[in-house]
Amino acid sequence: MFTIPWKGYEAHNITTFIGQYCHGNQPGHSSPYLYYFVGKQEKAQKILNLIMSKYYRMGPERLAYSGMDDAGEMSAWYVMNALGLYTYSPADPEYLVTVPLFDKIRFDLQGKKFTITKRGSGEGIKKITYAGQKVNGYFIKHSLLQQGKELVIETN
C-alpha cells in the first residue's frame, strides 16, 4: 500500500499520496496503524513520522495541512500523533500509543497532573508503562489517563 506509486490524479496539498495511501482522504487515516496488528509497530511509526514531517509544515502559504481540514480533523490527527496517542476507534474509550514527538508533555486534567514521557529516540516501542505498571499491548484506556499519572513510552 505504501510502496506502489499512485498513478492517478493528484492535486497539490490535497491528495498527499504515499504509494496507494492518501493521507488527504480522512477515512483512510487508520491504515498506517494496521502494522500494529501484525507485530510491526515500528513500520507504522516510520509512516507516521513521514506524514508529520512532510505533509504538515510552514510554507509560503503559511500553515499547510495535507488535505482539507474538515472540522479540524487533519489538525487533530497531527496533534494526537505528536502527543503519542491516537483514537484508533472513535467508539472505544481508549487510545493507541504511538511515539510522541516530544520528550515530555504535561497536562492539567481538572487539577490532576497527567504526563507523557518519551525515553529514547527510536521508532520502535520497547515498553509502555502507566503509573509504574506495564501496559500490555499498545492500547491504554481513557479512564486510566484521567487518573493523572505518568505514561512512559520507551523506544529502541
Stockholm file with secondary structure:
# STOCKHOLM 1.0

chainA/1-156         MFTIPWKGYEAHNITTFIGQYCHGNQPGHSSPYLYYFVGKQEKAQKILNLIMSKYYRMGPERLAYSGMDDAGEMSAWYVMNALGLYTYSPADPEYLVTVPLFDKIRFDLQGKKFTITKRGSGEGIKKITYAGQKVNGYFIKHSLLQQGKELVIETN
#=GR chainA/1-156 SS CCSSCCCSCCCTTTSCEETTEETTSGGGTTGGGGGGGGTCHHHHHHHHHHHHHHSSEEETTEEECSSCCGGGHHHHHHHHHHHTEECSSTTSSEEEECCCSSSEEEEEETTEEEEEEEESSCSSEEEEEETTEECCSSEEEHHHHTTCCEEEEEEC
#=GC SS_cons         CCSSCCCSCCCTTTSCEETTEETTSGGGTTGGGGGGGGTCHHHHHHHHHHHHHHSSEEETTEEECSSCCGGGHHHHHHHHHHHTEECSSTTSSEEEECCCSSSEEEEEETTEEEEEEEESSCSSEEEEEETTEECCSSEEEHHHHTTCCEEEEEEC
//
